[in-house]
Structures are given as structure tokens and as C-alpha cells.
């Protein structure tokens, strides 16, 4: 008789059974009734499960009024200051401080370069006149010295001064040693007034 129905009755609702051609209702069996089931659902957001919280001191440095520790503000230790003093001492030594620890011998005398026997004359033996200058440089000191170039100044009768430089090839003279030199120069047109020889600076 169940196959003749189109709907199953539910508790709390009366369903009309399908009528037969005779118009007589069929009785309902107890197994055709289904009890409604109810389920209680909790409201979202009311769960009592505790969420993990961040540590208190994790972002405390972002709070206003809390100064952050600046880098390199902690004073250096013994190693830092020792290394700094060593650098300063090395710079002092390289820049000439070692000379203060090794003073010069007071008995040593500086080199004394001198010029002597300077003679000048006009040589007319050639096709054109030449001014000949001869002389001697010496070291009268107690230490070896390097001989600088020589400067010859020729003054004319008209007041003009001509300078000539005579090289010495950076020769070194020992104590008491002599160096003879000779040079041939052009004669001024108006004649020679004076000739002088000095060490070039």
C-alpha cells in the first residue's frame, strides 16, 4: 500500500493520502512516520578557545616615548683603546717622531761647499769671441755632500744680466774633495762688466 502514496507524512503535518478510484482513504502505518531531528549550532565568535597572544616585549620598542638604543653608543673596551693608541703611536713614528729618539751627534759638522779660484776672461783665438769661466768647488766640511748645479751670471756693460746653468751630474764630494769646472759662454755685444758663480738653488 506504500507504493500508492506520493508523499510521506511528517510529524506535525497531516498529509492527505492518495485516494483510490473508490474515494476511500487508506490507513497510515506507524512505520511511515519520520520524527524530525533538531541540531543546536553555536553562534560564531563565541568560542571559548583561547587564541595565542604575542609576547609583551616583542614590539615594545615601537611604543611612543621608548627610545631605541643607538648603535655604537657603548664605550669601547680595553682592546679598542689599546688598538687606538697603537695607531696614533705608529702615525707619530712614521711622520718623523723617530728623529726625536735618535738625536744627531753634536760632534758631527755639516758639509760646507765652497767656490774658489773663479777666473773669467774673453778668448779671441777662435772664429768668434767666447767668455771662458774656470773655477773650483770644494767640500770644506766633515761630511760627504752632494754638489748642486752651478749658476753663472754675466752682466753686460748695458746693464743686462744673463744667467747660465752648469750641471755637475749630482756629484758627491767627500770631506776635503775638490771639483774643477770650466765653461765657454757667449760674450755680450756691449762687453762684459762682471762675472759671478754661485750654487744654484
Secondary structure as UniProt FT lines:
FT   HELIX           2..4
FT   TURN            11..12
FT   TURN            21..22
FT   HELIX           30..32
FT   TURN            44..45
FT   TURN            56..57
FT   HELIX           60..62
FT   TURN            64..65
FT   TURN            71..72
FT   HELIX           78..92
FT   HELIX           93..97
FT   HELIX           98..101
FT   TURN            106..107
FT   STRAND          113..123
FT   STRAND          130..139
FT   STRAND          145..146
FT   STRAND          150..156
FT   TURN            157..158
FT   STRAND          161..166
FT   TURN            169..170
FT   STRAND          172..173
FT   TURN            175..176
FT   STRAND          178..186
FT   TURN            189..190
FT   STRAND          192..199
//
